[in-house]
Amino acid sequence: MSRKEETMLQREPVLALDKMQLLETAWPHCGMIQEIIDSLNESGSYAELRLLTNRLQRLVFRATPKGNPGYGHPTGLSAWVSG
C-alpha cells in the first residue's frame, strides 16, 4: 500500500483507553509480527521481508515521540516492557 493510500484510509476511531491499555493491546501484535519475521527468515522469503521492513520503518517513524524532552529516559513501564 502506498504512503498516500495509507494516510487516506478512513480508520475507525480509537477508543478512549489509557496509555497502559493501549500498550497492552499493541504488545501481543508485536509478538505476532516477530514470529512472522522469524518464519519469513527461515523460509528465505527476502522480498517479503523487504516489504515488511519498509512498512515497519514507517511505523517506527510514526511511533517516535515528537518534542518529548523525556524521550530515552526510563519510565515506569520499563519493568513491564522487559518481560
N, C-alpha and C positions, 0 to 999 in steps of 0.2 A: 504494500500500500504506500502510495507516495505521501510525502510530508503534507502536501496540500489536502489530500483526501483525509489524512489523519486528523488535521485540525478542523476540517469542515464537518466531520461526523457529529451528529447530534448524540450527545451522551446523556444517559439517564442521570438525574441529579443525585449527588452523593448525599446519603443520609447524614443528619447532624450527629455524627459519632464523635466521641472524644479521641484524643491522639492515641491512647493505648488501644482502643478498639480498632482504629484504622490500622495500626501496626499489626495487631493480632490477626486481622482479616488478610493482610497482604503476606504475612510470613509464610503460610503454607504454600502459596503460589510461587514464592521464591524457591522453595524446596523442590517443587514440581519442575520448574524451569531448569534447576541444577541437574535433576535426574534426566531430563530431555537432552541437555547439553552432553552429559556423560554418554548417553546412548548414541547420540549423533557422532561423537568422537570415536566410540568403539566400532561403529559401523562404517567409519571413513566417509561420512556424508559432509564433505568440506564445503560444498556450495551452499547447502542448507545452513551450516554453521556460520558462514559469512553473512547470510541474510539475517539470521538471528542476532549475530553480533552487532550489525548495523542498527537494528531495532533497539537492542539493549543500550547502545551508546546514546541513542536519542532519549531513552527513558532516564538514563543517568543524568543527562543534561537537565531534564525537567525536574528531577528529584533533588538537584543541588540547591541548597538554601541560598536565597539572594539577600544580601545585606544583613546577614545574621552574624553579629560580632562573636558569638559563642561557638560558631561552627568549628568543629575539630576538637572541642574540649569534651571531656567525659560528661555524660548526663546520668540521670537516674535510671536510664534504660540499659546501661552498659552490661549489667549482670544478666538481664533478660536476653539481650542480643547474643551474648557469647555462647549461650547454650543451645 
